[in-house]
Amino acid sequence: MAEVAASKKRDSTRHKCFISYHAADTDEVAQFLEDFGSEFIGKTVGVTDEDDFIDSEDSEYIMDRIRKGYLGDSSVTILLVGACTWARRYVDWEIASSLRNSKYSKMNGLLGIRLPSVGHINPQLPARFSDNVVRDSSGNDVGYARWYSYPTSKASLRNWISDAFSARTSRAHLKDNSRARRVRSASCS
């Protein structure tokens, strides 16, 4: 999916974005990439139970492997949120790895987008993402990450990505990656 989106437009100002999502939302992710893939260079490789490093108890090793093998050289992570995204351990691991500097790369900017299937309700967010989406009493964003409804224009999405990229330095001190890594996926109905 990401290759199709990446081939749509050649523009040196596009950021490399890792797309994190729950596999149940694959059709909506494909539509997102079809609609907006020209605005970024997409990376969508997922982590699965078949990956040889998953059985490791060494969380540093796991996070390094996710960062190197899956997030690669991306600079922004876009979390596409459906009804059950919060329950997936791999989403948590991808966010955790996105929020760390490693020997391979600097931490990613982070933004979340509500998928159309959840409508206008606020779905439960993955806990680690929620830790980084902080709003003050007036409703102003004051955390590291930002949370949005599905984009209505390519320009909006590009601005969100640019803001997330800038946050790697301007809001780095607000990053919260202190939560223990999710050990297993939760059931979601």
Protein Blocks (a to p, Z undefined) as FASTA:
>chain_A
ZZmmmmmpccfkbccddddddfklmmmmmmmmmmmmmmpccdfbdcdfklmklmpcblkl
mmmmmmmmmnmmafbdcddddfklmmpmklmmmmmmmmpccfkbccddddddddfkloma
dcdddfklmmmmccdfkopafbfbdcddddfbfklmmmmmmmmmmmmmmmmmmpcckbcc
dfbdcddZZ
